């Protein structure tokens, strides 16, 4: 019997993706400020500067949550002058049902987009469906069912005006308190991946991911791209305020990261990607991130 609500399809394998992807702000300097007003409105300011081009990008996001009425309103404005709004209503029409309406507008180019979606989740079942009104329109849906830690899910996108499927995917996985594994078939079954995550103890986490692109043919050439990409990594907590991360892939790229909480609400991350096959060349990337919460 199912005793929990499974994660959405997009979050299958999330533990591994977070381990190998988060806390590596390479090639840029990032700044994030989070504050909460007395009325419950959350303000989030994001900024980043590309180390190579020097371009600066930013975003101001506000989020209001009315827990009593199950209402969440999120608005954002970027330095590219993109305006977005998202309205979510959860558990009001029916228990486990969330209705989501979002839209964006880029005045400089006159571009706009709008999506209407629903999510329904119960014990052992989690499904979502979205309609992109201006692109196609396109229908996107996914579903995940779970029982005793086992998860099976699928995802599909359908062009309504053209009456054809634009993509589909499937995944299976198993989740336990200490570890998780997942197998994915992406891009209309052209790209396949396998991932695992293991919390070895309270201070150490490890994981790995292999991706096979069926469109890339094997080659004996020295510089040819391998059809299989393999990456493994680990996270070690030094104490309650600091941790280090390391990862390496089969192309010889080594990633290192160090995150330190300087005080409550202040966190800094230093990271780098180093091409071990070109140590004498300028093929390496460094990054820095600051996060402030109040």
Number of C-alpha atoms within 10 A of each C-alpha: 8 15 12 14 16 27 21 18 25 14 10 26 25 18 21 26 17 12 22 24 13 11 21 25 21 22 19 22 20 22 17 17 17 16 16 15 10 7 8 12 16 16 20 18 19 16 18 19 18 15 15 9 9 11 10 14 14 18 18 16 19 18 18 18 16 12 10 7 11 14 17 16 18 18 18 19 18 17 12 12 14 17 19 19 18 18 17 17 19 20 14 14 11 9 11 14 18 20 20 19 17 18 17 18 17 15 12 9 8 7 11 16 14 18 19 17 18 18 19 18 20 16 15 20 21 21 22 20 19 19 22 19 16 12 15 14 16 21 21 20 19 21 23 25 23 24 17 13 16 18 22 20 24 20 21 18 19 19 18 16 10 11 10 11 15 15 15 19 20 21 22 21 20 19 19 11 8 12 17 22 23 22 21 21 19 19 15 15 14 14 18 20 18 19 24 23 26 19 17 11 10 9 13 16 21 23 24 22 22 17 19 17 17 13 9 14 11 12 11 8 8 7 7 11 14 18 16 17 15 18 19 20 22 21 20 17 15 13 9 9 13 16 18 19 23 21 21 21 17 13 14 13 17 18 22 20 23 19 22 18 17 11 9 10 13 14 18 18 22 20 23 20 22 18 20 15 11 12 10 9 9 9 13 18 17 19 21 23 21 18 17 18 14 11
